[in-house]
Amino acid sequence: MPQPLQTFYHMESGGCMARQHIERRVRERLKRTERLLAPCAQTAAMAMRRHNSKPEDIRSPYTRDADRILHSRAYTRYIDKTQVFYLVKNDHITHRVLHVQLVSKIARTIGRVFGLNEDCIEAIALGHDIGHAPYGHFGEQCLSSLCMEHGCGPFFHNAQSVAFLDRIEETDLTLQVLDGILCHNGESLKNVLEPEPCEDFASFDRRFDTVAAGGDIHPMTLEGCVVRFADTIAYIGRDLEDAREVGLIGSEDIAGAGWAAVLGHTNREIVDTLIWDLLCSSDCGEEPQIRYSAEVARALFDLRRFSNDHIYEHPALTAERGKIVGMYRTLFTTFLGDIETGREPSLIYQDFIRQPWVSPRYREGTDPVVLVRDFIAGMTDRYFEKCFKEIILPEKIEGRFSRHEKA
């Protein structure tokens, strides 16, 4: 019967030997666990890092990635990034931080059945939406238009997620996790995914350039493919629940829909149907492929079209978009001007460029337009509004003017 790890710590003298003994035993256990994985799964030995600044510890490389993502500044800003209903005050609708947890849970459930690496899956899922701009996908469109107007190319949140984790904060994640984050695309209509090889970071950087320009690439791992499917599974039924919660749609809108007869009427039914269909239709053998059946794929396409017409483009949600466009332009041009004139008191210096968690390499070698893009993309909805108010509204004086202030 194996003894608890604590026992070995007290058996050794000095503590250092005990630590080495524990680390060795944990690594042995990890190897035994990985031998139970499917041949197509990612293992610790496959993990590659760009810098490899620290040796691995008792955690697997992918567990370490998940921890690094959780401790990043970008992850903490999930808490106030909205999903779909960005102008609705309701504590029961989905925010980005809940969405990534749902993706992680669904993807790990699927990955466990396929014998894939759940630690790798968790890390990809937790980091996949870090690059989302304020006000969800519409905010992404606003920021993309401004970026192209200023010559730095379109904006895509999956590429931006990698930028935050690999360039701005330099978390030194594994190639497998960064690639899964880069290649996720919950809005894609592809219903079949096969892994596309990526040999090293030079290949990954080329893949990054392709995605940043608008290309769509399959993940290099089955774990990444599973997360990409789980992203859709996590939001597609949940958006219906949220729409019902805020009164945009009712049960009668869904009752007669053809897709509902196949997928179900509630989030629980839709999630259950999609997961089981994926498990039954996919193949993780010699030529692995993650897919839906033809019937479910058609129903899912119809559900997406229904959601677009009845939720995402609903007049109640789109009525204020003109104001949001103006807010984005105001912030973008103001912060760009602050950098060009070197205005150090600006929030872009105080809350971003001069922050110690920003990589010196990024800070010193990045174009001003990209700095502005990255600053705005990292904002929560609430901070975005705060910045706009500080720029637009005149500053009020508390009580009285100081006699010593210069005119």
N, C-alpha and C positions, 0 to 999 in steps of 0.2 A: 504493500500500500504506500503510495507516495507521501512523503512528509510535507507539511506546509512550508512555504518559502521562508517564513519567519524563523523556523527551527534552524535552517542552515545559516541564517545571519548570526545567531548566537553561538553556533558551533565553531565558527572561525574566529581567530584572534585578530584584533585590530580593525575589523569592519571592512577594509579594502578587499581582502581575500574573499570575504563573505559576499560582497557586492559582485565580484567577478563570477563567483559560483552561481549566484542567483541569475545573473545575466545569461550565463551559459545554459542553465536549465530552462529559462524562458525561451531562448532561441531554439533549443531542442524541441520544446513543445510547439513552437510556431512551425517548425519544419514538419513535425508529425501532423499538425492540423492541415498544412498546405498539401500534404500528400493525399488528402481526402478530396481535394478540389478536382474539378474537371480538367482534362488536358489543355483546354483552351483558356483556362483562367490565368490571371496575372499572379505571379508569386513575388516574394520579397527579392529574390535573386534577379528578377527582371527589371526592378526599379532603377531608374536613372535620374540623376539630378544635374542641373546645369552647373552649379558651383560646388556642391558637396562639401560645404564649409564645416560640417560637424559629422562625426561618426554616428551611425545608427545606435539607438539604445534598446531598451527592452520592448519598445513598441515596434510594430511592423512599419516599414516606410510609409505605407498608406494611412495607417493610424496617425503617424506623425504629421502627415499632410493635413488630415482632418483637424488635428489640434492647432496647427499653424493657421489654418483658415479661420477657426473659431476665435483665435486670439488676434487676428488682424483688425486694423481699424475699419477696413472696408466691410467686414462682416458685422461689426456693431451697428453700422448704419442701416442694416436690413430692417431694424425695429420700426422705423418710420418711413418705409418705402411702400407705397400702396401698390395694389395689384391691378385691378380693373376700375374700381369705383373710387377714383382719386379725389372726387369732390363731395363725397358722401360721408357724413359723420355718423358712423354706426360701429360700435365696438364688436359686432358679431360678423363682420365681413372679413374676408381673407386679406392679410397683409403679406408682403414678400417673405418675411421671416417664417411665417407659418407654411407658406407654399414650399419652401426648400426643405422643411422638415417632412412634409407630406411626400415630396419627391423621394427623399432619402428612404423613408419607410417603405414605400411601394417598390422602389428599385431593389432594396435589400431583400424584400420578400420574393421577388422574381429571381434575383441572383442566387438566393439560397437554394431554390428548386433546381436551377441550372448548374449548381456547383461552382459558381463564380466567386471572386474575392469580394466579400462584403465590405471590407475596410476601404478598398479602392472605390467601390460604388458610393460609399458614404461621403468620402472626400469630394468626389466629383459633384455629387448632389448638393452638398452644402455650399460649394463655391460657384455653382453654375450661373446664378443670377446676380452676382455681386456688381456687375457692370450696368445694371438697369439705372436709367436716369429718373429724375422726379416725374411724377404723373404717368408712370407706366409706359406702354408702347407709344402713346401719343407724344409723350415727352421725348422719346427716342426719335420720332419723326422730326420734331421741332429742332432738336440738337443736330440731327443729321443734315438738315437743310442749311443750318448756319455753318456747319463744318465745310460743306461743299462750297458754300458761298465764299468762304475764306481760304479755300484751296488745300484743305487737309484731308479730303476724301470723305465718304459717308461714315455714319456712326452706326455700329452694330453692338448690341450689349454683350454678346458672347465674346467678341474680340476684346471689348472693354474689360470684361471680367478678368481675362488673362493679363491685360495691361496693369490692372490694379495689383494682382498677385505676383506677377513675374517681373514687373519693371518699376512700378511706383513704390511698392513696399518690399520687393525682393524677398518673398517668403521661401524661395528656393524649393518649390514643389517638384514632385517627380514628373517626368515627361508624360507618364500615363494619365495622371490626374489633370495636368494642364491641357492635354489633348482632349480629354473627355469634356472639360469645361468649354474649350474653344469650339468643339464640334457639336455641342448640344443645339438643338433647334426645335423647340416645342411647337413652332408654328408651321413646320415643314409638313407637306402632304405625302411624304414618302412613307409607305407602309411596309417596306422591306429594307433591312439594313444588314450589310455585311461589313466587317471591319476592313479598313484600308490601312496598310502598313505605314509606319513612321519609324524609321530606323534610329534617328538621333535628333539632337536639338537643331542642327542645321536644317534637317528636313522639316522639323516642327516650325521653325521660323518662316520657312517658305509657305507652309500651310496657313500660318497666321496671316501672312500677307494676302493670301487668296481669300480667306474668310473676311478680313478687314475690308476687302474690295467688294464684298457681296457674294462670294462663292459659298457653296454648300458642300462640305466634305464629311464623309462618314468617320466616326471615331476609330482610332487604331485598335481599341480593345472591345471585347464583348461587353465588358462592364460599362464602358461609355455608351455603347448602343442601348443597353438596358436603361440607363439613366435618361437617354434621349426619349425613349418611349414613355418612361415613367413621368417625365415632365408633362406630356400631354394628358396622361391618365390622371395626374394630380389636379390639373386645372379645369379640364373640360366639363366635368360634372359639378365641380365645386363652384364654377362660375354660374351655373344654373341655380344652385342653392342660394348664392349671394344675390342673384337677380330677383329671386323670390323674396328674399329677406328684405330688400329695399323697395319692393313693389313694382319692379319693371315688368315681370311676367307672373302668370298664375298657372296653376295646374292645368287649367283648360287650354292654355297655349301649347302644352306639351302632349296632352292626351291623344290627339289625333295625328301626331307626327309619325312618319314611317320609321325614322331612326329609333324612336322610343320603343317600338315593338321588338327591335333587335337588341338594343343596348340597355333598356330600362328607363324608368321615369325619374329616379332619384340618383343623387350622387353615389350612394352606397351600391345601388344596382349597376350603375354605369362602371364604377371602378371594378366591381366584381366580374362583370362580363368581359371587360377589356383585359384584365389580368389573366383570367382563365383561357381566353381565346389566344392570347400571346403564348402562354405556356403550352397549349395544345398544338399550335401552328408552327412554332419555331423549331430549329434544329441546332443543337450545340455539339454535333459530332465532328467529323473530319472537315467538313465544309460548313462551318457555323453560319447561321442566318437567323436573325430575329425578325418576326413578321406577324401580321394579323391574317386571318382568313379573309377571303374576298368579300364575303357577306358583311363582316364586321367593318372592314375597311370602307366599304361603301356607306354604311350607316354612320361611321365616324365622320366621313366627309360631309354628309348631310347635316350632322349635328354641328359641325364647325360653321357651316353656312347659316344654319338657324341662329347660332349664337352671334354671328356677325350682324345679322339683320335685326335681331330682337334685343341684343344686349350691347355689343361694342359700338354699334353705330346708332343706338337709340337716341332720339333728339334730346332726351333729358340729360344724357351724358355729353353730347357734343355741343350743347348750347353755349358753353363758356370757353370753347377751344380758342376762339379768337383772342381772348384775353391772355391765355396761356402762351400763345405764340408771341404776343407782345412782351410778356414777362421774360421769356427766353432771350429775345433779341436785346432787351434792356440789359440783362445780366451779362450776356456775351460781349456786347460792345463796350460796356463799362469796364469789365475786368480786363479786356484786351487793352483798352486805353490806359488802365492803371499800370500794366506791365510795360507798355511802350514808353510811358512817362516816368517809370520808376517810382510810383507812388507807394512807398513802403507801408503807410497805415492801412492800405486797402485790405479787405478781408481775404483776398486771394493770396496775399503774402502772409498775413497773420495766421490764417486757419489752414493753409495748405503748403505753399512753397517753403516757408521757414519752419515747418513742423519737423521735429527730429525723426519721425517715422517715415518720412519721404526719403527715398534713396538719393544720396549725393550725385550718383551718376545720372539719374533721371533729372534731378533738379538743374544740373549744370548744362546738360546737353539737349534740352527739349525746346522745341519751337514755342513761342508765346501762344499761338493759336491752339496747339495741343495742350499746353498747360491750362488754358481756359476750358477747353473741352473736358479735360479730366477732372478739373475742379467742380464743374457743374454736374457732370455725370455722377460724381460721388455724393452729391447732396441728397439729404432726405427731403421729402416734400415740405416739411415744416421749416427746415433751414433755408430752402429755396425761397419760400415766402418771406422769411425774415430778411434775407439779403435784398429782395426786391423792395421791401418797405424801407430799409435803410437808405437805398439809393434814391427812391422816389419821394418819400416824405421828408419834410424839413425837420431838422433836429430841434427839439424843444429844450429850453433852459429851465433847470429846476430852481424855482424861487426867485433868484435875482442874478443880474450880471455881476461878474467880478470887476472891481474898479481897476485891477491890475492887468486886465486883458488888453492887448494891443488892438487898436481900431483897425 
